[in-house]
Amino acid sequence: MKLREKYTDEELKKGVKNPFFHHFGRIVEIAVLHEDYAVFEEVAKINGETPESVMKRCLQIAAKDLKEQK
């Protein structure tokens, strides 16, 4: 079975939600300055993704760096 690279919103809505999401992750809301968000938007446009996914990746990289500094 070959996986497609792109799915429609309707197809994704039909999917099964991850029952372990809250066990392995946490939803967090933060305020971001407009100027900072604009930077993430620019990078997201270059990579064809959302600003939120760029922010998430940056946070994961920072967390990994912090773990290594212990």
C-alpha positions as CSV (number, residue, x, y, z in Angstrom):
1,M,0.0,0.0,0.0
2,K,1.5,3.3,-1.0
3,L,0.8,6.4,1.2
4,R,-0.1,9.6,-0.4
5,E,1.7,12.8,0.5
6,K,-1.4,15.0,0.7
7,Y,-4.8,14.3,2.2
8,T,-7.9,16.5,2.1
9,D,-9.3,17.9,5.4
10,E,-12.4,15.7,4.9
11,E,-10.2,12.6,4.7
12,L,-8.3,13.6,7.8
13,K,-11.5,14.3,9.8
14,K,-12.5,10.6,9.1
15,G,-9.3,9.3,10.7
16,V,-9.1,7.8,14.2
17,K,-7.8,10.2,16.8
18,N,-4.7,9.0,18.7
19,P,-6.0,7.6,22.1
20,F,-2.5,8.1,23.6
21,F,-2.2,11.8,22.7
22,H,-2.7,13.1,26.2
23,H,-0.5,10.4,27.6
24,F,2.5,11.5,25.4
25,G,1.7,15.1,24.7
26,R,0.2,18.3,26.2
27,I,-1.6,21.1,24.5
28,V,0.0,24.5,25.4
29,E,-1.0,28.0,24.4
30,I,1.4,30.9,24.3
31,A,1.2,34.4,23.1
32,V,3.7,35.3,20.2
33,L,4.5,38.8,19.1
34,H,3.3,39.6,15.6
35,E,6.9,40.3,14.5
36,D,8.0,36.9,15.8
37,Y,5.1,35.1,14.2
38,A,5.9,36.8,10.9
39,V,9.4,35.1,11.0
40,F,7.8,31.7,11.4
41,E,5.3,32.4,8.6
42,E,8.2,33.2,6.2
43,V,10.0,30.0,7.0
44,A,6.8,28.0,6.7
45,K,6.1,29.5,3.3
46,I,9.6,28.4,2.1
47,N,9.0,24.8,3.4
48,G,5.4,24.6,2.4
49,E,4.1,24.0,6.0
50,T,2.3,25.9,8.7
51,P,3.9,28.4,11.1
52,E,2.8,26.2,14.0
53,S,4.7,23.2,12.7
54,V,7.8,25.3,12.4
55,M,7.4,26.6,16.0
56,K,6.8,23.0,17.2
57,R,10.0,21.8,15.5
58,C,12.0,24.7,17.0
59,L,10.7,23.8,20.4
60,Q,11.7,20.2,19.9
61,I,15.2,21.2,18.9
62,A,15.5,23.5,21.9
63,A,14.3,20.8,24.2
64,K,16.8,18.3,22.8
65,D,19.6,20.9,23.2
66,L,18.6,21.5,26.8
67,K,18.6,17.7,27.6
68,E,22.1,17.5,26.1
69,Q,23.4,20.3,28.3
70,K,22.4,18.5,31.6
